[in-house]
Amino acid sequence: MNVNWYARRRLIYGLGLLFVVVSILLYLFRDTLFPVPMCTDGKQNGYESGVDCGGVCSLRCKAEVIPLTVTWSKALYTGPFTYDLVALVSNRNINNAAPIFGYGFTPYDAPENIIKQVHGTTTSPIDGDFPVIMQNVPLSEPPTSVRVQLFDGLHYASLEKPTQPTIVVGNTRYEAGTIPRVYTTIRNTKRVTITDLHVRVIVFDGNDNAYAVGETVIPFLDKEEAKEIAFTWNVPFKEEPTKVRVYPIFDPFSRTQ
């Protein structure tokens, strides 16, 4: 009777020790035996909508992204053989954008020959229209049309909300003269600091045609700070604008505490 109890006790102790050893091994090799879904493992797993995209991943899948589109493009005369090239781009994604994307302007002459090709990169704000501008571009002859090609980058989820924008535009006013000016107030609504904020402006005539553009950079905008900025042109406008639109090109991935 004592022998049987001793054997059972040894068996219980042995099973207990085996359980502890197996538990320790499972813990040590848990990542190998039970890999955690990641956004960089080249597989669609976890809550991903595609391979390493969508769901919990910051990278958005192509099926979830509305492509950027060009609403219009123009060449604006600024002086002998120099033009400002501008295009109005639309991003209809409310919660994602490309941190940077490329674009190319191609001005054409009357016989539809290419005059020149110029390229640039910029940030894409979310949910709205914004201009891309290349100023004082030398052209050998007056262009009759301008075509724009967009090279959209990968889109990532953004914490910026269209209903609660970080940057808002305040009062905007036009001042005529030999050096026309547009003044506007840019306000940071959040308790974060903003650096190198690009701000662009388009001036429209009575027929809603753009006839002047400008761009400036605010080097530093403190938490909840508002700054007045000015755009200037070196020659008088032929007519007073009926509409002035100011576009802060806020990078939704650039905020710092």
C-alpha positions in Angstrom: 0.0 0.0 0.0 2.8 2.4 0.9 4.6 1.4 -2.3 1.7 2.3 -4.5 1.3 5.7 -2.8 5.0 6.4 -3.2 4.8 5.5 -6.9 1.7 7.7 -7.4 3.4 10.6 -5.7 6.5 10.3 -7.9 4.2 10.3 -10.9 2.4 13.4 -9.8 5.7 15.2 -9.1 7.0 14.0 -12.5 4.0 15.3 -14.3 4.2 18.6 -12.4 7.8 19.0 -13.4 7.1 18.1 -17.0 4.3 20.7 -17.0 6.7 23.4 -15.7 9.4 22.5 -18.3 6.9 22.5 -21.2 5.5 25.9 -20.0 8.9 27.4 -19.8 9.8 26.1 -23.3 6.5 27.4 -24.7 7.2 30.8 -23.2 10.8 30.9 -24.5 9.8 29.9 -28.1 6.4 31.5 -28.2 7.4 33.9 -31.1 8.5 30.9 -33.2 5.6 28.6 -32.4 2.9 31.2 -32.3 4.1 34.2 -34.4 2.3 37.5 -33.7 0.7 39.0 -36.8 2.9 42.0 -38.0 2.7 44.6 -40.6 6.1 43.7 -42.0 6.0 39.9 -42.3 4.9 39.7 -46.0 1.6 37.9 -45.1 -2.0 38.9 -44.6 -2.8 38.0 -41.1 -4.3 39.4 -37.9 -6.7 42.2 -38.7 -5.0 43.3 -41.9 -7.1 44.0 -45.0 -4.3 43.0 -47.3 -0.7 41.9 -47.2 0.9 44.2 -44.5 -1.7 46.9 -45.1 -5.1 48.0 -43.8 -6.7 47.2 -40.5 -4.2 47.8 -37.7 -1.4 48.6 -40.1 -0.5 52.3 -40.8 0.0 51.5 -44.5 -3.3 51.7 -46.4 -4.1 49.1 -49.0 -4.6 50.3 -52.6 -8.2 49.3 -52.6 -8.8 51.7 -49.6 -7.2 54.7 -51.3 -8.9 57.2 -53.6 -6.3 58.3 -56.2 -5.3 61.9 -56.3 -6.8 63.8 -59.2 -6.1 67.1 -61.0 -9.0 69.5 -61.2 -7.3 72.1 -63.5 -3.8 73.3 -64.5 -2.6 76.6 -65.9 0.5 78.6 -66.9 0.4 82.2 -65.5 2.5 84.9 -67.2 4.9 86.6 -64.7 7.4 88.3 -67.0 9.3 87.9 -70.3 9.6 84.2 -71.0 8.7 83.3 -67.3 5.6 81.6 -66.0 4.1 80.3 -62.8 2.8 76.8 -63.3 -0.1 75.8 -61.1 -2.5 72.8 -60.8 -5.3 72.2 -58.3 -5.1 68.7 -56.9 -7.8 66.9 -55.0 -7.3 64.4 -52.2 -10.7 62.9 -51.2 -9.3 60.5 -48.6 -10.5 61.6 -45.2 -8.0 59.7 -43.1 -5.0 58.9 -45.1 -2.4 60.6 -47.4 1.0 60.1 -48.9 3.8 61.7 -46.8 5.2 62.9 -50.1 4.3 62.6 -53.7 5.7 63.7 -57.0 4.2 65.8 -59.9 5.3 66.9 -63.3 4.3 69.9 -65.4 4.4 69.7 -69.2 3.7 73.0 -71.0 2.7 72.6 -74.7 2.8 75.1 -77.6 0.0 75.6 -80.2 1.0 72.7 -82.4 1.0 70.5 -79.2 4.8 70.3 -79.0 6.3 69.9 -75.6 8.1 73.1 -74.5 9.5 71.8 -71.3 9.1 69.3 -68.5 9.6 70.2 -64.9 9.1 68.1 -61.8 8.7 68.6 -58.0 7.5 66.9 -54.8 5.1 68.1 -52.1 3.0 67.0 -49.1 -0.6 65.9 -49.6 -3.1 67.3 -47.0 -6.1 65.2 -46.4 -9.7 65.6 -47.5 -9.7 68.6 -49.8 -8.2 70.5 -52.7 -4.8 72.1 -52.7 -2.5 73.6 -55.3 0.9 72.5 -56.5 3.0 75.5 -57.8 6.3 76.0 -59.6 7.1 79.7 -59.8 9.2 81.6 -62.3 9.7 78.8 -64.7 11.6 79.9 -67.9 9.8 78.9 -71.1 11.1 79.6 -74.6 7.6 80.4 -75.9 4.1 81.1 -74.6 2.3 77.8 -73.7 -1.2 77.2 -74.9 -1.8 74.3 -72.4 -0.3 72.6 -69.4 -0.7 69.0 -68.5 0.1 67.6 -65.1 1.1 64.1 -64.1 0.9 62.9 -60.5 3.2 60.3 -59.0 1.3 59.4 -55.9 3.2 57.6 -53.1 2.1 55.1 -50.5 -0.8 56.2 -48.3 -0.6 55.9 -44.6 -3.3 56.4 -41.9 -3.3 59.9 -40.4 -4.5 61.0 -37.0 -5.5 64.4 -38.6 -9.3 64.8 -38.7 -11.0 67.0 -41.3 -13.6 68.1 -38.7 -10.8 69.2 -36.3 -8.0 70.6 -38.5 -4.6 71.4 -36.9 -4.2 74.5 -39.1 -7.0 77.0 -40.0 -7.0 80.1 -42.1 -8.3 83.3 -40.5 -9.1 86.7 -42.0 -7.7 87.3 -45.5 -7.6 90.7 -47.2 -6.2 92.1 -50.4 -4.3 95.3 -50.7 -4.0 96.9 -54.1 -1.0 99.0 -55.3 2.1 98.9 -57.4 3.1 96.0 -55.2 -0.1 94.1 -54.6 -0.4 92.2 -51.3 -2.5 89.5 -49.7 -2.6 89.3 -46.0 -3.9 86.3 -44.1 -3.8 84.8 -40.6 -2.7 81.2 -40.0 -3.6 79.7 -36.7 -2.4 76.5 -35.0 -5.4 75.0 -33.2 -3.6 72.3 -31.3 -1.1 72.1 -28.5 1.7 70.9 -30.8 4.4 72.9 -32.5 4.6 73.1 -36.3 7.7 73.7 -38.3 8.3 74.6 -42.0 4.6 75.1 -42.8 4.1 75.9 -46.5 1.2 78.2 -47.3 0.0 78.8 -50.9 -2.4 81.3 -52.3 -4.5 81.5 -55.6 -6.0 84.8 -56.8 -9.1 84.6 -59.0 -10.9 87.0 -61.3 -14.6 87.6 -61.8 -14.9 84.5 -64.1 -13.3 82.3 -61.4 -10.1 82.0 -63.4 -6.8 82.0 -61.5 -4.4 84.8 -62.6 -1.8 84.9 -59.8 -0.3 82.4 -57.3 2.1 82.6 -54.4 3.8 80.6 -51.8 5.6 81.2 -48.5 6.9 79.2 -45.5 6.2 79.7 -41.8 9.4 78.4 -40.2 7.8 77.9 -36.7 4.3 78.0 -35.4 4.0 77.5 -31.6 1.2 75.7 -29.8 -2.1 77.5 -30.4 -0.3 80.4 -32.0 -1.6 82.6 -34.8 0.6 84.5 -37.3 -0.2 87.0 -40.0 1.7 86.4 -43.2 1.8 88.4 -46.5 2.1 87.4 -50.1 3.5 90.1 -52.5 3.8 90.4 -56.3 6.3 92.7 -58.1 3.8 94.1 -60.7 0.3 95.5 -60.3 -2.6 93.2 -61.0 -4.7 94.2 -64.1 -7.9 93.8 -62.0 -8.9 93.4 -58.4 -9.5 89.8 -57.3 -13.0 88.6 -56.6 -11.8 85.6 -54.7 -8.6 84.8 -52.8 -8.0 81.2 -51.6 -5.3 80.4 -49.1 -4.1 76.8 -48.7 -2.0 75.7 -45.7 0.0 72.6 -46.9 0.0 70.9 -43.6 1.8 67.5 -43.4 -0.5 65.3 -41.2 2.6 63.2 -40.2 4.8 66.1 -39.1 3.3 67.2 -35.8 5.6 67.3 -32.8 4.8 67.8 -29.1 
